[in-house]
Amino acid sequence: MNLAKQHTSRYAITVTLILSILIAALVFGLIVLLRPDEAAHEDAEFKRDLLSIAGIYDANKPIDEQFKQVTIKLVDLDAGRFTEKFENVEVFDQRAASKNPELSDPVAAEDDIAKLIRREKYAKVFLVNDKNGLSKVILPVRGYGLESIMSGFIALDKDLNTIVGFGFYEQFETPGLGGEVDSPAWKALWIGKKIYSATGEVKIDVIKGHVDNQAVDAEYKVDGLAGATLTSNGVRNLLKFWMGDTGFKPFLANLKNGDA
Ligand SMILES: Cc1cc2nc3c(=O)[nH]c(=O)nc-3n(C[C@H](O)[C@H](O)[C@H](O)COP(=O)(O)O)c2cc1C
């Protein structure tokens, strides 16, 4: 190789090296810069989902301002009472807890109608207050549909029995079939329905076909999704799980008695 050629290739290697370092620094810088943005975006999205499902989202108001009416608390599900176990409730990751052996328990096969395998010991609950005190309680629920775990919230009126909002913020059922759990028309069917019978059993149900609104127990029934009975069954089962003794029933009973 002659001297001129050697110079050219050394020059090319140096330029490539410098460029690579510059690009890597730029990418790293962008990642660091955008990370807080991403976290803030996720936080806003979570709050928007929660308020929307509960039917109290106002697109014209800043999300953080709206969220001031919401108090986040942690519930010990077995005890059915609020717990101070974790200092910063807001950052408690319930989904991660459900997979952590120290923070979750296996679900007995006969109880595992929502197909969760493990259930976390602690759950986040969201209390909405107005000038008269507690106005709504929003609870996280999840369970298997046909193809995916469906995760959402159910919002109850202050009677702790009447549904004021129900929906999923994440599900991967088939669009047009099970995916219709997200359709506004279906979600609207849940409003005003009741969960518990007079004797306290979980009576809410998803039926095949249409509910006869004149029937005595129509307030406990919701139309199943046409062509998606398996997803509809999943919704019924996850509600039975989370509203029953395996979920929030002990907590709601204590809250009703002012003993949570
Ligand atoms: C490609 C494909 C995707 C499907 N996705 C769903 C689904 O997301 N949820 C569901 O319940 N059924 C789904 N089904 C239909 C179920 O296999 C089953 O037929 C249906 O749940 C029965 O409901 P039906 O009694 O209301 O017809 C799917 C079927 C096919 C072929």
The ligand as an ORCA input file, in Angstrom:
! r2SCAN-3c Opt
* xyz 0 1
  C     -60.098    -16.319     13.964
  C     -61.151    -16.406     15.040
  C     -61.102    -15.505     16.076
  C     -62.062    -15.568     17.106
  N     -61.998    -14.663     18.130
  C     -62.895    -14.746     19.140
  C     -62.836    -13.849     20.236
  O     -62.016    -12.931     20.325
  N     -63.737    -14.044     21.234
  C     -64.674    -15.029     21.211
  O     -65.442    -15.155     22.177
  N     -64.781    -15.843     20.154
  C     -63.918    -15.743     19.117
  N     -64.009    -16.584     18.088
  C     -65.166    -17.474     17.999
  C     -65.100    -18.620     18.981
  O     -64.295    -19.631     18.452
  C     -66.526    -19.161     19.230
  O     -67.046    -19.631     18.038
  C     -67.439    -18.072     19.762
  O     -66.925    -17.527     20.922
  C     -68.812    -18.617     20.038
  O     -69.667    -17.525     20.250
  P     -71.191    -17.527     19.775
  O     -71.803    -18.714     20.467
  O     -71.754    -16.228     20.272
  O     -71.164    -17.632     18.302
  C     -63.067    -16.548     17.055
  C     -63.096    -17.448     15.999
  C     -62.159    -17.395     15.005
  C     -62.214    -18.386     13.886
*
